[in-house]
Amino acid sequence: MIKEIQAKSVLNKTKKRDTWFLDDYTFNPYQSCSYNCLYCYIRGSKYGTNLATSLSVKTNAIELLEKQLKKRAEKGEYGFIVLSSVTDPYINIERDYQLTRRALEIILKYRFPVHIITKSTMVERDFDLLKQIHQQAILPDDLQSKLSGGTLITFSFSTVDDEIGKIFEPGAPKPSLRIETLQKAIKANFHAGVSLMPLLPFITDTTEHLEKLFSTFKNAGAKYVMPATLTVFGNGKADSKTLILNAIKKHYPELEARYLRYFSNSHQLPVFYRNAFYLKMKELAEVYQLRDRIINM
């Protein structure tokens, strides 16, 4: 059942712009997520084992956003608004509530730049607004020479294999459909690329799979690929570590011992693994001539 709530604030100012996602502000009109990815960092007892059963809608989100953006615009405090930081802006209920689309109308009105981060194909619906934002947004002074416009679209992947995606991202659109939408975004002249977060140890970070990933994104026209390793938290039944380990035991029993060795007493992979991982990512970025950041800071 979808819960409707009244929020006190919806536009959050970040303390420092992140070098990955360039977020000056974040906006989340929804809580929880229908895509139910096992590795999601928002997981925990608050939302239960199936995130799709605990969706909330901030019914006053648009009114609050307008008030907050109006004040920021009057002060000239322009910066990128990330949609969204703790859920996908295009979860399934967006088709009915359309809070993301209505938010984009307000963002366009006050000429703020926007960064869409999504696993959804639904973003194509809003290409009309995003093109206008791209042309009319006021960029922060330090980014004006580094970007051609005010819209960024980043598609999130952990794999390009639909069968693997079905295991770890059970409610999300198929990776193959995301690739098609990425291609459409590039064809529409958006600055679009990939958040390759997280890669799954011994499953999607193997040499064979990495070559498939990078070649697929290169052929799709991605401007950048931002990779990261798997991080999991908690030991409760609704926590990401528990859900990932259960999925490995069921679908990849030959990897269970490795996962237990690395994650039983830690939320992240060992330092040696992470160092080797990022060296490999830099090599692939050079081979395929893809940035590992949206822009060079």
C-alpha positions in Angstrom: 0.0 0.0 0.0 1.3 3.4 -1.0 1.6 5.9 2.0 1.0 9.6 1.4 2.9 11.9 3.7 3.5 15.6 4.2 7.1 16.6 4.1 8.7 19.6 5.9 11.4 20.1 3.3 12.3 18.4 0.0 15.3 20.4 -1.3 18.5 19.5 0.6 21.7 21.5 0.2 24.8 19.4 0.2 27.7 20.5 2.4 30.2 19.9 -0.5 29.6 19.1 -4.1 30.4 15.4 -4.8 33.0 14.9 -7.5 31.1 11.9 -8.8 27.6 13.3 -9.2 28.1 17.1 -9.0 25.3 17.5 -6.5 24.7 20.9 -5.0 21.2 20.0 -4.0 19.2 16.8 -3.8 15.4 16.3 -4.3 13.5 13.1 -3.4 9.7 13.2 -3.9 9.4 9.5 -3.0 10.6 7.3 -0.2 11.7 3.6 -0.7 11.9 2.1 -4.2 9.9 -0.3 -6.3 13.1 -1.6 -8.0 14.1 -3.5 -4.8 17.8 -3.9 -5.6 19.4 -6.2 -3.1 22.5 -4.1 -2.7 20.7 -0.8 -2.1 22.3 1.3 0.7 19.0 2.6 2.0 18.0 -0.9 3.1 17.1 -1.9 6.6 14.3 -2.8 8.9 12.6 0.6 8.2 11.5 -0.5 4.7 11.4 -4.3 5.1 12.9 -7.0 2.8 10.8 -5.8 -0.2 11.3 -2.1 -0.7 8.4 -2.0 -3.1 5.9 -2.7 -0.2 6.9 0.5 1.7 6.6 3.2 -0.8 5.8 6.8 0.4 4.8 9.8 -1.6 5.5 13.3 -0.4 2.2 14.8 -1.6 3.3 18.4 -0.9 6.7 18.0 -2.6 6.0 20.3 -5.5 4.7 23.2 -3.4 7.7 22.9 -1.1 10.1 22.7 -4.0 8.8 25.9 -5.6 9.1 27.8 -2.3 12.6 26.6 -1.7 13.8 27.1 -5.3 12.3 30.6 -5.4 14.4 31.6 -2.4 17.6 30.1 -3.8 17.1 31.7 -7.2 16.5 35.1 -5.6 19.9 34.8 -3.9 21.6 33.5 -7.1 22.4 30.2 -5.4 22.3 28.1 -8.6 23.6 24.5 -8.6 22.9 21.0 -9.8 19.8 19.3 -8.3 20.2 15.6 -8.2 17.0 13.5 -8.7 17.2 11.4 -6.7 19.7 10.6 -4.0 17.9 8.0 -2.0 15.4 6.5 -4.5 14.9 6.4 -8.2 13.0 9.5 -9.6 11.2 7.2 -12.0 9.9 4.4 -9.8 6.7 2.8 -11.0 4.3 5.1 -9.1 5.7 8.1 -11.0 3.4 7.1 -13.8 0.4 8.0 -11.6 1.8 10.8 -9.4 4.1 12.4 -11.9 6.0 14.3 -9.1 9.3 14.0 -11.0 7.8 15.6 -14.1 6.1 18.4 -12.1 9.4 19.0 -10.3 11.2 19.4 -13.6 8.7 22.0 -14.6 9.5 24.0 -11.4 13.3 23.4 -11.9 12.9 24.8 -15.5 11.0 27.8 -14.2 13.8 28.8 -11.9 16.5 27.8 -14.3 18.4 25.3 -12.1 20.6 22.6 -13.7 19.6 19.0 -13.0 21.2 15.6 -12.8 18.9 12.6 -13.3 20.2 9.3 -11.9 18.0 6.4 -12.8 17.5 2.8 -13.8 14.3 3.6 -15.6 13.4 4.0 -19.2 10.7 6.4 -18.1 13.1 9.3 -18.3 12.5 9.4 -22.0 9.0 10.8 -21.3 10.6 13.9 -19.9 13.2 14.6 -22.6 11.1 17.6 -23.7 11.6 19.3 -20.3 15.1 18.1 -19.9 16.1 19.7 -23.3 14.7 23.0 -22.1 16.5 22.8 -18.8 19.7 21.9 -20.7 19.4 25.1 -22.8 18.1 27.5 -20.1 19.7 26.5 -16.8 22.2 28.7 -15.0 25.3 26.7 -14.2 27.5 27.4 -11.2 30.4 29.7 -12.1 33.0 27.0 -11.8 31.2 24.6 -14.1 30.3 27.0 -16.9 33.5 26.2 -18.9 33.2 22.5 -18.3 29.6 21.6 -19.4 27.6 22.6 -22.5 24.3 22.7 -20.7 22.2 22.2 -17.6 21.1 18.6 -17.9 23.0 15.4 -17.0 21.5 11.9 -17.3 23.2 9.0 -15.6 21.9 5.5 -16.0 22.7 3.1 -13.2 23.9 -0.5 -13.9 25.5 -3.3 -12.0 25.4 -5.6 -15.1 24.3 -5.6 -18.7 23.1 -9.2 -18.4 19.3 -9.4 -18.0 19.5 -12.7 -16.1 21.9 -11.3 -13.6 19.9 -8.2 -13.3 16.8 -10.2 -12.5 18.6 -11.7 -9.4 20.0 -8.5 -7.9 17.7 -5.8 -9.3 14.4 -7.8 -9.4 12.0 -4.8 -9.8 14.1 -2.7 -12.1 13.7 -2.4 -15.9 16.0 -4.8 -17.8 19.6 -3.6 -18.4 19.0 -4.2 -22.1 16.2 -1.7 -22.1 18.3 0.8 -20.1 21.0 0.6 -22.8 18.4 1.5 -25.4 17.3 4.5 -23.4 20.9 5.6 -22.9 21.3 5.5 -26.7 18.2 7.6 -27.1 19.6 10.1 -24.6 22.9 10.4 -26.4 21.0 10.7 -29.8 19.1 13.6 -28.2 22.4 15.3 -27.4 22.3 15.0 -23.7 25.5 14.7 -21.6 24.7 11.1 -20.5 26.7 8.2 -19.1 26.8 5.4 -16.7 27.0 4.8 -12.9 28.5 1.4 -12.8 27.7 0.9 -9.1 28.1 -1.6 -7.7 30.0 -4.2 -9.6 29.5 -7.6 -8.1 32.7 -9.5 -7.1 33.5 -12.5 -9.3 30.2 -12.0 -11.2 30.2 -8.7 -13.0 33.8 -7.6 -12.3 35.4 -10.5 -14.1 37.6 -9.6 -17.1 35.1 -11.1 -19.5 32.1 -9.2 -18.0 34.1 -5.9 -17.7 35.0 -6.1 -21.4 31.4 -6.6 -22.2 30.3 -3.7 -20.0 32.8 -1.2 -21.4 32.3 -2.2 -25.0 28.5 -2.0 -24.6 28.6 1.5 -23.1 31.2 2.7 -25.6 29.0 1.5 -28.5 26.0 3.1 -26.9 27.8 6.5 -26.9 28.2 7.0 -23.2 30.2 10.0 -22.3 31.5 8.6 -19.0 31.5 5.4 -16.9 31.8 5.7 -13.1 32.6 2.3 -11.5 32.6 1.3 -7.8 32.9 -1.9 -5.8 30.1 -3.5 -3.8 29.5 -2.2 -0.3 26.9 -3.9 2.0 25.6 -3.2 5.5 23.8 -4.9 8.4 23.0 -8.4 9.5 19.3 -8.1 9.9 17.0 -10.0 7.5 16.2 -6.7 5.6 19.8 -5.5 5.3 21.8 -5.5 2.1 24.5 -7.8 3.4 22.0 -10.5 4.4 20.1 -10.3 1.1 23.3 -10.3 -1.0 24.7 -13.3 0.9 21.4 -15.2 0.6 21.3 -14.5 -3.2 24.9 -15.7 -3.6 24.1 -18.9 -1.6 21.1 -19.6 -3.8 22.4 -18.6 -7.3 26.2 -18.8 -7.0 26.9 -21.4 -4.3 30.5 -21.8 -5.7 31.2 -18.1 -4.6 29.6 -18.3 -1.1 32.9 -19.0 0.7 34.6 -16.1 -1.0 31.8 -13.7 -0.1 31.7 -14.9 3.5 35.4 -14.4 3.8 35.3 -10.9 2.5 32.0 -9.6 4.0 31.3 -11.5 7.2 33.1 -9.0 9.3 33.3 -6.0 6.9 31.0 -3.9 4.8 33.4 -3.6 2.0 36.0 -5.5 0.1 39.6 -5.7 1.3 42.0 -2.9 0.4 44.1 -5.1 -1.9 40.9 -6.0 -3.9 39.7 -2.4 -4.1 43.1 -1.1 -5.2 43.4 -3.8 -8.0 39.8 -3.0 -9.0 40.4 0.7 -9.5 43.6 0.1 -11.4 41.7 -2.2 -13.7 38.9 0.5 -14.1 41.5 3.1 -15.1 43.0 0.8 -17.7 39.6 0.0 -19.2 38.7 3.7 -19.3 41.8 4.4 -21.2 41.4 1.5 -23.6 37.8 2.4 -24.4 38.4 6.2 -24.2 35.7 6.8 -21.6 35.9 9.2 -18.7 35.7 7.8 -15.2 34.0 11.0 -14.0 31.3 13.2 -15.6 33.9 16.0 -16.0 37.5 16.5 -14.9 37.4 18.7 -11.8 
